[in-house]
Amino acid sequence: MQRSRIPDFGGNVIGPVGANLSLGVLARHVVSLLLSQGCPGRILDSDPKLGRRGHDQRFAEQTVASVDELTNPVTFLVSTPISIAEFLRDRRNRELLPRRDGLNAALLNWEQMVVPDEWARVLAGLDVIVAPSAFTRETFEEALPGVL
């Protein structure tokens, strides 16, 4: 069944979309899902370092150079908690969280029992945390009540 497009709806994905690592595969799946549903997508391809960036260019047409070009109302950050916290603390990216016209969500893979307080303070600024497992959900519910 083909879904009709919702006017003015689309998703931004921030993460290592073009990287040759498992988080890159996950980020590409998120982008593919958005695009397959007819949602416009914009990508900010983060650099995971160690020469792993830019190996998969299938979404080059949707890729932008800065947060300022992420104009869709929903933003998905797909990365590790520390990478997302560092990204959100970077002054160049500070305009992302206070936007009143959108929703900011992070898809976090984290299999430890504790979220460091420094990360939790930054991640608490997100509207939603998407947990891919019950364990991750429970860990973040304890660290960030009301965000999951």
Secondary structure, DSSP 8 states (H G I E B T S, - for coil): ------TT--EEEEE-TT-SSHHHHHHHHHHHHHHHTT--EEEEE---STT-TTS--TTGGGB-SSGGG--SSEEEEEE-HHHHHHHHHSGGGTTSTT-TT-EEEEEE---SS---HHHHHHHTTSSEEE-SSHHHHHHHHHHSTTT-
